[in-house]
């Protein structure tokens, strides 16, 4: 049991470190901290370098570089663990979730909830698309959960119908979040027990499960918790393109 747990934690941390390169916020933070670590390491060896850091107010006159170095390393480890298991920042890239989320908006993604429970219909999730040959393979995408494991999803004329054990005759999904519709794509798919059907709110400009199929559960990274900086507060909405409604 302990070997399995430690292996899972180690794998999650390793996977999270790889993903840093794809997240501009994480990459910026860790690049700055890495430069500080290198500078403090040099200050421990070369007194002149320490004097430079003192003049730059990075160190106090009586402060040892090693003490600040240990503090920064501890902060990096704590931040990395938080990003791996609890919460992680992402920036929206593109307009596939309009009008709910806009291009370049700063989001915080909750990674803990789906470790304790299952995704629900209507959740907005971030996931890593791992399908080989897909132009977005290896990238993080943001979409909404439309179909749950074991359900049948039928899309025709822009209308989504869900068939499951509770509604064997199906029910039409109410989607008030969809402004930009797409009536051209037709889907009839039964989901396996560990797959989700994902779609962007901007149906006319979203590359999603209608194109590449259901999402495997292990690819899910977390649920969008909140938008840190909604541009609409400043009457500025980058990525608000004009699509046919």
C-alpha positions, 0 to 999 in steps of 0.5 A: 500500500505504501509503495503504491501511494508513494509511486502515485505521488512521485508520478504526479509530481513528475507529471506536474514538473513536465507541465510547468513548461506549458503553463506560462504563469508557473514557468515565469514563477519558477524561472524567477525563483531558479535565478534567485537560487543560482544567485544565492549559490554564487553568493555563498561562494563569492563574497563580491556576489553577496555584496551585490545582493546586499546592495540590491536589497535581496539580502540584509547586511547580517543575513547569510545567503544559505538561510534565504536559499533554504527558505526559497527552496522550501517555498518552491517545494510547497508551491509545487505540491500545491500545484500538483495536488490542490490548485493550479493557475492557468491562462485561457488561450483561445475563444472556444469557451466564449462567452463564459471564459475569454482569451487570456483570462487568468483562472485557478483550477481546483485539483483536489475535488476530483480526487475526492469525487466525480465530475458532474455534468456542467462542470468546466474542466481542464484536462490534458489531451493525450491522443496521438496524432491530434493537433492538440495532443499533449496540451491542456484544454478547457471544456464543459462536461456534457456526457457522463460515463455510461450515457448515450449522447446524441447531437443533431441540429445543435440539440443535445439529447442525453440517454441514461438509466434515469432517462431511458427515453432521453432528455434534451439538455438545457444549455443556457451557456451556449450563445454561439451555436453549431448545427452542422455536426451530428453525433451518436455516441455511447460512453464507456465507464471511464469516459466523458463527453466534453464540449466548448461553450462556443460550439461554432469554434470548439474542437472537442469530443464531437471531433476527437471523441470522449475524454478518458478520466485519467486525463482530467486535471481539475475543475475551474474554481474561479476567474482571478481577473475577469476582463469584463470588470474593465469593459475589456473582453479580449477574444470576444470574436463575432460568431454566428448565433 
